[in-house]
Amino acid sequence: MSVYKSLTTSDVIVTPFKVNKSFSFEGASDLEASNVGIDRFLGKNIPYISGSDTTGVITIQSQALVYESIKQLYYSNYLRGDDGSPANTASFNPDGTITATGGANQPMYENYLSNTLKANRTFLTGSGDKIGIMSIPSNLFGEYIKPGTFRWKAVSLDITDDGEGGLFYSGNKVGDIIYEHGIAIISDFTLYDTGRTTTLVTSENVTCSFQSTMTIYESQYKCTFSPNEYTYTQNPSAITGSSNSGVVYDFLTGSYFQPYVTTVGLYNNANQLVAVGKLSQPLQSSNVTDTTILVNLDL
């Protein structure tokens, strides 16, 4: 009998599942710590002037460029309508000229929607209008922020997400969250006053909480051996006399001896031990039927 028993592909099942971890940071010093790195930015619809109108607590950016970047990435298809800008059309006139309709904002970008529902995204485009952004690094949120778990508080303001990509304050939609990018955007505070956007970005009394999401792959190995395999015990108490004699007691050599299994080792192709599984209690092998032990390994 071989010491090792090979596993086939049918003996291995790999199952992915999602796990979540909760994070909560209170105070600007918590958010801005070197091992956290949550930054906040103020975007403003103003002309870009190099070196002026900067924003950001950890990294310094231009307010104008932050505004234009957010507009391009997440709102370019929604500048002429909350549920998406209609496609541009053109009319061919009898005199041979062409009249275009719809303006310059043609729906052609991804904009990273969270689902297939109507997006209902609004974006302030007036001169001097402001937006607020919270940027969470990927080493914190993993694959994406778990929908329905984000919260952004500053002073008396309390912003939460609805699980569908929207940010709400007092029952009113005020922005959007891009779960897979870790980006929370306050895009429309006109129901109240735009100064509240600045408060969310600059306040020292701020709290951010959310749950990260990560996929873990669980490998299940089915270790099966027949009644005539692994019929010898390696327990030192089975040795008679000197522990180095290698002679076992007579009752252990009979055909009806059924050893107990306490440990399962998994080896690679080079016969190197890579994992050890301990049973919660000894399992007696059967001398009449196959014995199967399932080993779960999370990676």
C-alpha positions in Angstrom: 0.0 0.0 0.0 1.3 3.5 -0.9 1.9 6.0 1.8 0.3 8.6 -0.4 -3.1 8.5 -2.2 -3.6 10.7 -5.2 -6.6 13.0 -5.6 -8.4 13.4 -8.9 -10.2 16.5 -10.2 -13.5 15.0 -9.2 -12.2 14.9 -5.6 -11.7 18.7 -5.4 -14.5 21.3 -5.4 -13.7 25.0 -5.4 -16.5 27.3 -4.1 -16.3 31.1 -4.1 -18.2 33.1 -1.5 -18.3 36.7 -0.4 -17.2 37.9 3.0 -17.6 41.4 4.5 -15.7 43.4 7.1 -17.0 46.5 8.9 -15.0 49.7 9.1 -15.7 52.8 11.1 -13.5 55.9 11.4 -14.3 58.9 13.6 -12.7 62.2 13.3 -10.5 63.7 10.5 -7.4 62.3 12.1 -8.8 58.7 11.8 -9.7 59.2 8.1 -6.4 60.7 7.2 -4.1 58.3 9.1 -1.4 56.7 7.0 -2.9 53.2 7.3 -6.4 54.5 6.3 -5.9 57.1 3.7 -9.5 58.3 3.2 -9.4 61.6 1.3 -12.0 64.3 0.7 -12.2 66.7 -2.1 -14.2 69.8 -3.1 -14.9 70.1 -6.9 -16.0 73.4 -8.3 -17.2 74.5 -11.8 -14.6 77.2 -12.3 -11.8 77.8 -15.0 -8.7 75.8 -14.3 -5.7 77.9 -13.2 -2.5 75.9 -12.4 -1.6 76.1 -8.7 -4.8 77.9 -7.5 -8.1 76.7 -6.0 -6.7 73.5 -4.6 -8.4 70.8 -2.6 -7.7 67.6 -0.8 -6.4 66.7 2.7 -4.0 63.9 1.9 -3.3 64.7 -1.8 -3.6 68.1 -3.3 -5.7 68.5 -6.4 -7.3 71.3 -8.5 -10.9 71.9 -7.6 -11.6 72.5 -11.4 -10.0 69.3 -12.4 -11.8 67.3 -9.7 -15.1 68.7 -10.9 -14.4 67.9 -14.6 -13.1 64.4 -13.8 -16.2 63.4 -11.8 -18.5 64.9 -14.5 -16.7 62.9 -17.2 -16.5 59.6 -15.4 -19.9 59.4 -13.7 -22.3 62.0 -15.1 -21.5 62.6 -18.8 -24.6 60.7 -19.9 -26.9 62.5 -17.4 -26.3 66.2 -18.0 -29.5 66.7 -20.1 -31.7 64.4 -18.0 -31.8 62.6 -14.6 -32.5 59.3 -16.3 -30.0 59.7 -19.1 -29.5 62.2 -21.9 -31.4 61.4 -25.1 -29.3 60.5 -28.1 -28.4 63.4 -30.4 -30.3 63.5 -33.8 -29.9 65.5 -37.0 -32.3 66.9 -39.6 -31.3 67.0 -43.3 -32.7 70.2 -44.8 -33.9 70.7 -48.4 -31.1 73.1 -49.0 -28.5 70.4 -48.2 -27.6 71.7 -44.7 -27.8 69.6 -41.6 -29.3 70.8 -38.3 -28.2 68.9 -35.2 -30.3 68.6 -32.1 -29.6 67.6 -28.6 -26.5 69.6 -27.8 -23.0 68.3 -27.1 -23.7 65.6 -24.5 -24.1 62.4 -26.4 -24.8 59.2 -24.4 -21.6 57.2 -25.1 -19.9 56.6 -21.7 -20.0 53.8 -19.1 -20.6 56.0 -16.1 -20.3 52.9 -13.9 -24.0 52.3 -13.0 -24.7 50.0 -10.0 -27.7 48.3 -11.6 -30.1 48.4 -14.6 -32.6 50.6 -12.8 -33.1 54.2 -13.9 -30.0 56.0 -12.6 -31.7 59.3 -11.6 -28.4 61.1 -11.5 -28.2 64.9 -11.2 -25.2 67.1 -11.6 -24.9 70.8 -11.0 -23.5 72.6 -14.0 -23.9 76.3 -13.1 -20.9 78.6 -12.8 -19.3 78.1 -9.4 -21.4 75.1 -8.5 -19.7 72.7 -6.0 -19.5 69.0 -5.5 -18.1 67.0 -2.6 -16.1 63.7 -2.9 -15.0 61.1 -0.5 -12.3 58.7 -1.9 -11.8 55.4 0.0 -8.7 53.4 -1.0 -9.2 49.9 -2.5 -7.1 48.3 0.3 -10.0 49.1 2.6 -13.1 48.3 0.6 -11.6 45.3 -1.3 -13.6 44.5 -4.4 -16.4 47.0 -3.7 -18.3 48.6 -0.8 -21.2 46.5 0.3 -24.4 48.3 -0.9 -26.5 49.7 1.9 -23.6 50.0 4.4 -22.0 53.4 3.7 -22.5 56.3 6.0 -20.9 59.8 5.9 -21.5 62.1 8.9 -20.2 65.6 9.5 -21.5 67.9 12.2 -25.3 67.6 11.9 -25.2 66.1 8.4 -25.9 62.4 8.0 -25.5 60.9 4.5 -26.4 57.2 3.9 -26.7 55.1 0.8 -29.8 53.3 -0.3 -28.2 50.1 -1.6 -28.9 51.1 -5.2 -26.1 53.6 -5.7 -27.8 56.7 -4.3 -26.8 58.9 -1.4 -29.6 60.4 0.7 -30.0 63.1 3.4 -33.3 63.5 5.3 -35.0 61.4 2.7 -33.8 63.4 -0.3 -31.2 62.2 -2.9 -28.1 64.4 -2.8 -25.5 62.3 -4.6 -24.2 58.9 -5.7 -21.8 56.3 -4.6 -19.7 54.2 -6.9 -19.3 51.0 -4.9 -16.6 49.4 -7.0 -14.5 52.5 -7.0 -14.9 53.6 -3.4 -16.1 57.0 -4.5 -18.9 58.9 -2.7 -20.2 62.0 -4.5 -22.3 64.8 -3.1 -23.6 66.2 -6.5 -26.7 68.2 -5.6 -27.3 69.9 -2.2 -29.5 72.7 -3.7 -32.4 71.6 -1.6 -30.6 73.1 1.3 -27.5 75.2 0.6 -24.3 74.4 -1.2 -22.3 75.4 1.9 -23.2 72.0 3.4 -21.1 70.3 0.6 -18.1 72.3 1.9 -18.8 71.3 5.5 -18.8 67.6 4.5 -15.4 68.0 2.9 -13.6 70.3 5.4 -15.1 69.3 8.8 -12.8 67.8 11.4 -15.9 66.3 13.1 -16.5 63.6 10.5 -17.4 59.9 10.6 -17.2 57.4 7.8 -18.4 53.8 8.1 -18.9 51.0 5.5 -18.4 47.3 4.9 -15.8 46.0 2.5 -16.4 43.0 0.2 -13.9 40.3 -0.7 -14.3 36.9 -2.5 -12.8 33.9 -0.7 -12.3 30.6 -2.5 -13.0 27.5 -0.4 -11.4 24.3 -1.7 -13.0 21.1 -0.5 -10.9 17.9 -0.9 -12.7 14.5 -0.7 -10.2 12.0 0.8 -11.6 8.5 0.4 -9.8 5.2 1.3 -11.1 1.7 1.1 -11.2 -0.9 3.9 -7.9 -2.4 3.0 -6.0 0.9 3.0 -4.4 2.7 5.9 -4.9 -0.3 8.3 -1.7 0.5 10.2 -1.5 3.0 13.1 1.3 5.4 13.7 0.4 6.0 17.4 3.6 5.5 19.5 1.6 3.5 22.1 1.2 0.7 19.5 4.9 -0.1 19.7 6.0 -2.9 22.2 9.1 -2.5 24.2 11.5 0.2 23.0 10.0 3.0 20.9 12.6 2.3 18.3 11.9 -1.4 17.9 9.2 -1.0 15.3 7.4 -4.1 16.7 3.7 -3.6 17.3 1.4 -5.5 19.6 -0.1 -8.7 18.3 -3.7 -7.5 18.4 -2.8 -4.7 15.9 -1.8 -7.1 13.2 -5.2 -8.9 12.9 -7.5 -8.4 9.9 -10.2 -6.9 12.1 -8.1 -4.1 13.5 -9.6 -0.7 12.7 -7.3 2.3 13.5 -8.6 5.7 14.3 -7.9 8.7 12.1 -6.9 11.9 13.8 -5.0 13.9 11.2 -5.1 14.3 7.4 -2.2 15.7 5.5 -2.3 17.2 2.0 0.8 17.0 -0.1 1.9 18.5 -3.5 3.3 16.6 -6.4 6.7 16.7 -4.9 5.4 15.0 -1.7 5.8 18.1 0.3 3.3 18.7 3.1 1.3 21.8 2.4 -1.7 21.5 4.7 -2.7 19.6 7.8 -6.3 19.0 8.9 -7.1 17.9 12.5 -10.3 16.1 13.2 -12.3 17.4 16.1 -12.4 13.8 17.4 -10.8 10.5 16.3 -12.7 8.8 13.5 -12.5 4.9 13.3 -12.0 3.6 9.8 -14.3 0.9 8.5 -13.3 -2.6 7.5 -16.5 -3.1 5.4 -17.0 0.1 3.5 -15.1 3.1 2.2 -14.3 5.9 4.6 -14.5 9.6 3.3 -13.1 12.6 5.1 -13.8 16.1 3.7 -11.1 18.7 4.1 -12.1 22.4 3.6 -9.3 24.9 2.9 -10.0 28.6 2.6 -7.7 30.7 0.5 
